[in-house]
Amino acid sequence: MIDLHTHSTFSDGELIPAELVRRARVAGYKAIAITDHADSANMRHILECVAPFARNHGHYFDITVIPGVELTHTPPSLIPEMVAAARAAGAKIVVMHGETVVEPVARGTNLAAIEAGVDVLAHPGLITDEEAALAAQNGVLLEITTRGGHSYTNGHVLAKAREHGAGLVINNDAHAPRDLVDEDMRKAIAFGAGMSAQEYGQAQQNAWDLVQRFMR
């Protein structure tokens, strides 16, 4: 299992990076991205702290640790420059906090993030046909999430990804130990959204391909 969307105490997570990584490893994960909520006020601080931890200490946990950020509630017009700034600051994976139906995310966030080339569009809510098609074209992965609330629209996201050929990943959006679901629950949520076993396997492969890109 691979999780490309987690949070530590550098935003609203409950665990410091070391404990988050250790618990993920014990839960069966082979790679984890630490992607704390970021905006222009805290992004550089997050990456200055998490990137050295991932580089210098991650391998001691017998798991691949990837530094990243989740750009959150960013005004759509600022998303391109924030994505570029995140990569320049050391983010190996850039996740965008998408237009979930349970938070007041600005309309246009999904489209701006896809156009800016984020790696993963998290919980994109009622994603449109145009957005899903552009995600497929730009290689932006759409998230099927195990997190309550955000998961309400998993079935819709899956249907649009399937219709337009967009890639999928399955993430926990973990904020606490209980959020690091085991493989049985991960599959139950994915299959409950309508995902086939083949699509589940492809989502796993998509995540691994992104990890391998980071490792090169």
Stockholm file with secondary structure:
# STOCKHOLM 1.0

chainA/1-216         MIDLHTHSTFSDGELIPAELVRRARVAGYKAIAITDHADSANMRHILECVAPFARNHGHYFDITVIPGVELTHTPPSLIPEMVAAARAAGAKIVVMHGETVVEPVARGTNLAAIEAGVDVLAHPGLITDEEAALAAQNGVLLEITTRGGHSYTNGHVLAKAREHGAGLVINNDAHAPRDLVDEDMRKAIAFGAGMSAQEYGQAQQNAWDLVQRFMR
#=GR chainA/1-216 SS CEEEEECCTTTTCSSCHHHHHHHHHHTTCSEEEEEEEECTTTHHHHHHHHHHHHHHHGGGGTSEEEEEEEECSCCGGGHHHHHHHHHHTTCSEEEEECCCTTSCCCTTHHHHHHHHTCSEEESCCSCCHHHHHHHHHHTCEEEEECSTTGGGGHHHHHHHHHHHTCCEEEECCBSSGGGSCCHHHHHHHHHHTTCCHHHHHHHHHHHHHHHHHHHC
#=GC SS_cons         CEEEEECCTTTTCSSCHHHHHHHHHHTTCSEEEEEEEECTTTHHHHHHHHHHHHHHHGGGGTSEEEEEEEECSCCGGGHHHHHHHHHHTTCSEEEEECCCTTSCCCTTHHHHHHHHTCSEEESCCSCCHHHHHHHHHHTCEEEEECSTTGGGGHHHHHHHHHHHTCCEEEECCBSSGGGSCCHHHHHHHHHHTTCCHHHHHHHHHHHHHHHHHHHC
//
